[in-house]
Amino acid sequence: MKLIFTLCCVYLTLAAAVCAQADKGRDARAPQTSAAPPPLEHGGKIETSYDGFAHETIVALKKMRVTCVASENSERVKGLCVSLQAALHCPGKQTDYVRRATIRLTFESKSWDRRHDADERALSAVADGETIRLGRMAPVSREVNDGLASEDMRGTLEVAVPYAAFLKLARASYVEFSVGKTTFALGDKNVAALRDMNNRVRLPPVSTAGGS
């Protein structure tokens, strides 16, 4: 009886060891998964509205600060502050097709007499190393503060760009803009806001089937 008891104990010990080894092997073979990082809280305000006069649905990023530092790339602009606005224009009451995008930049500077003249409004971007020519911007407004002790100048320029060009900006991790001699990089939150804008439209998947 004692021998049988001893054999049972040995059997149970060996069985437990085999099971533990098998579980360890399964854990080693199991794929290691990590949670995707949460989207960046960009702080920008994005609104979707319908314009009955233009007969289009607009996904718009409201005015968002980009930078407010002295420009290192231009001796003509000092104490430059830049703000960004953007919009996606979808014809009709839908967000499945984007006709075009618009980019609007507001510049504020103490050097109010050193503005972006007509020959210095070409907008280009570098998105993850790719240079994209976005076209010549047009003035939307130009203001000078009325205060006697203030010489701040504020000018706003806008350009319409193809949606394909906007898509490259929204999908990039680094974006740099150049307007004339003024060059500045968008912040991470600015780029995240453009990406969030793009996520508000529901474009159909691109078909890879060949046509006849």
Steps between C-alpha positions, in 0.01 A plus 500: 500500500782736584662427162178576313462829686857597417451419131183711489686797646780467247248477214315812614826693532612402150157586353506846660850562363395398147193728509705793624753453220222483240343824630839671487544394138158634404581835667826524305323434170214743568534822296590806702243774447514857619220751519502766228597845628200725559448783248671826590273755668567783257266755655378630164133564430355313200144560379289344224231719347293536184527814290168544323630778272798298373304172523783322677587337831808651664727331755694793646788539743453829681787742555783317678832647614809355331790706628578838651876540485750704305549358153850356464464463124413856406655832595189674370259368763564546869289377791286289268183331621327252269154342525350225284151434368394229256182366342384205294226579248258217416234571236143451620391353830761226526855436622586209271669716235724803548509744210786712634671627812592851608789609721495838670797655684490809719823691563541751782815708521641819646657569161170604343676661202676171414204307369463208258481693175343357187824335388557338841181298546596166344424226752696176506521223756746229595312191625732228629768613258276542195469853361146593395422817304163620626456812288486875545306628798252786476439762770182457701546793735763740625466697820704742707409544865347838580689551826734802494774304676463193280635432154394138476407387150273203431465352152312188390578303184307208354549243224287219359687170456407160357380252758787265406748766614314556827498124557880491487514771768247323721683167479849642561679497833691822423374798297682823421347797316673770297326820389742718309805529726309399814551138607349331805415147613159389617489368853400144584158623609448686172577188298276293729218748439538462122493122542187528716338712228574235241348234725169689492445415132403148395671436170431171319792254482722522194430216256806301390316311224617578149255658260413358161 
